[in-house]
Every structure is written in structure tokens, then in C-alpha cells.
Amino acid sequence: MATPVVVEMFLDVSCPWCHGGLETSRRVLDELAADPAVPPLALVWRFMRLHPMPREGGLPVAEYYASFSGGDPAGVEAARADVRQFARSVGVRVDESRYDFLHDPFTAHRLLAAVRDDGGDDQPSLWSLARAVFSANFVHGLDIADVAVLRGAVERSGLEVPRRTWELLADDDGHRAETLRDHDRALEAELDGVPRMLIGGRIVPTWVDPADVRRTLREAIAAAADAVPATSA
């Protein structure tokens, strides 16, 4: 019996490239799961912001874009256009009339990590929950740093997260240490950005063209599978 290949998927819900990268990852991983030539995969979700927030409490998106484009209005528009084009290319939406503020994603990351780590049968799919959180941010422009706002967005999406999870998040320290470990793991792996996958020590970007993601992911999985001996049935 083939030993599952571990695929670590790093996402940041404040990153528009991750908003699109989630869609690409879902499609490609579904394709691989349906391919009998591909070994079984064990997906591990990692939720983290790789770099510190530019300002405590967040800041306007236009100001954030200006911070890495030298304040040049043309640079800000170019950054917006890049996000707009990428989102359209993978079939997700960014509503720039609503998504106008960069909120600290840590509360949302605590939610996702808590659901991941709970293991209860009553927890929603992480694919669906992550999509709901990304949509709350990039489509509806909601404050994903506010637990009540986040809960409302999740429930309006048709998902039900158990009360125990929301009670955990009501405490600012609830699931904090466990969530920070995802960031520690990113540093340990020398991750160079998000969205990325990590397979057998190889970093695979997932914000690029889906054909490139498909090719590099297959290569990484094949190399990782070759490096691990099969287990006895």
C-alpha cells in the first residue's frame, strides 16, 4: 500500500492571491485525486500571514498598495489591475468597491485552524469555510477581524460552525498558540510567500497559471513518493 504524500497548503485570508490560489488548488488536487497513477495525498492546511501587518488594526487597501509602489498612483492602479486580472483568470471575484481595507487576518486564521484541529464530525469542510471567509473579505468587504461579523458571514454562506468553536474564538487567546505554529512552520520551511504548497521539501507556488501549478505539483508529488518506501498492507 502506498504511503500518502503529505501536501502542506499555506494560505493567508488577507492575501488576494490566496483567494484565487484556493480555487486553483482545489481544482488541481481534485484532478490528482481522480488519477489512479497518483499516490494518495494527505492534505495539511496551514493558515498564516507570512509578514507582519503594516499597521496594528489594519489600513486602507490603497494605502497598503502605495506602501510597496512608492506612493505612485500608477503603481497603485497597476497593483489593483494585477489582482483584478488574476482573480478573473481563475474564476473568483474581488469587489473593489467593498474590499477597501486590509484587516488583520489572525482572527479568521484562528477560526480556520480551530475547525481544522477540532476533528468533530459536525465541523464544515475547510474548503467551504475558507471560501466563505475569503468571500467575506474580498467580495463583501467585511471586517474579518471581528468574531461577530465573521460568524454572520459564515452563517449567511449556509455553513454551520459549532458553538464551541465560536466560544473558543471569543477569547482573544483561544487557539492562538496553535495558529501561530503554522507561521513557525512557514519559517522553518523557508517559505518565500503565499499561496504555496510544500511537498517533500519542495515549495510549489499556487498563484501562477493553473497549468504550471498542475505540472510542478505532479513533479513534487512524484519525487516525494519515490523518496518514501511503500508500507506493507
TACORKA-V872765 format. One record per pair of residues at least 24 apart in sequence whose ideal C-beta (glycine too) atoms are under 8 Angstrom apart, sorted by the first residue. I is the first residue (numbers start at 0). J is the second residue. Records with the same first field share a line. If there is no record, write none. Layout:
I = J / J
This chain:
0 = 229 / 230 / 231 / 232
1 = 38 / 39 / 224 / 229 / 230
2 = 38 / 224 / 227 / 228 / 229 / 230
3 = 38 / 39 / 40 / 41
4 = 38 / 39 / 40 / 41 / 198 / 199 / 220 / 223 / 224 / 227
5 = 40 / 41 / 43 / 198 / 199 / 223
6 = 40 / 41 / 42 / 43 / 196 / 197 / 198 / 220
7 = 43 / 45 / 184 / 188 / 196 / 197 / 198
8 = 42 / 43 / 44 / 45 / 194 / 195 / 196 / 205
9 = 45 / 47 / 49 / 181 / 185 / 190 / 193 / 194 / 195 / 196 / 197
10 = 44 / 45 / 46 / 47 / 129 / 193 / 194
11 = 46 / 47 / 48 / 49 / 104 / 108 / 193 / 194
12 = 46 / 104 / 107 / 108 / 111 / 129 / 132 / 133 / 136 / 143
13 = 48 / 101 / 102 / 103 / 104 / 136 / 143
14 = 48 / 193 / 194
15 = 82 / 85 / 86 / 93 / 137
16 = 82 / 85 / 193 / 194 / 206
17 = 133 / 193 / 194 / 206
18 = 86 / 91 / 93 / 133 / 136 / 137
19 = 85 / 86 / 88 / 89 / 91 / 206
20 = 89 / 193 / 194 / 205 / 206
21 = 91 / 126 / 129 / 130 / 133 / 194
22 = 89 / 90 / 91
23 = 89 / 205 / 206 / 209 / 212
24 = 194 / 196 / 205 / 212
25 = 126
26 = 209
27 = 205 / 209 / 212 / 213 / 216
30 = 213
31 = 216 / 217 / 220
37 = 217 / 220
38 = 220 / 224
40 = 220
44 = 111 / 112 / 115 / 125 / 129
45 = 181 / 184 / 185
46 = 107 / 108 / 111 / 112 / 115 / 178 / 181
47 = 108 / 178 / 181 / 182 / 184 / 185 / 193
48 = 104 / 105 / 108 / 182
49 = 182 / 185 / 190 / 192 / 193
52 = 101 / 103
53 = 101
55 = 103
56 = 103
57 = 100 / 101 / 102 / 103 / 144
58 = 100 / 101
59 = 99 / 100 / 101
60 = 98 / 99 / 100 / 101
61 = 99
63 = 101
85 = 206
86 = 137
88 = 208
89 = 209
91 = 133 / 137
92 = 134 / 137 / 138
93 = 137 / 138
94 = 137 / 138 / 139 / 140
96 = 140
97 = 138 / 139 / 140
98 = 136 / 137 / 138 / 140
99 = 140
100 = 140 / 142
102 = 136 / 142 / 143 / 144
103 = 144
104 = 136 / 143 / 144
105 = 144 / 178
106 = 143 / 144 / 145 / 146 / 149 / 168
107 = 132 / 136 / 143 / 144 / 149
108 = 178 / 181
109 = 168 / 173 / 174 / 175 / 178
110 = 149 / 153 / 160 / 164 / 168
112 = 174 / 177 / 178 / 181
113 = 164 / 167 / 168 / 173 / 174 / 177 / 178
114 = 160 / 164
116 = 174 / 177
117 = 161 / 163 / 164
119 = 161
121 = 159 / 161
122 = 160 / 161 / 164
123 = 158 / 159 / 160
127 = 156 / 158
128 = 153 / 158 / 160
130 = 156
131 = 156 / 158
198 = 222 / 223
199 = 223 / 226
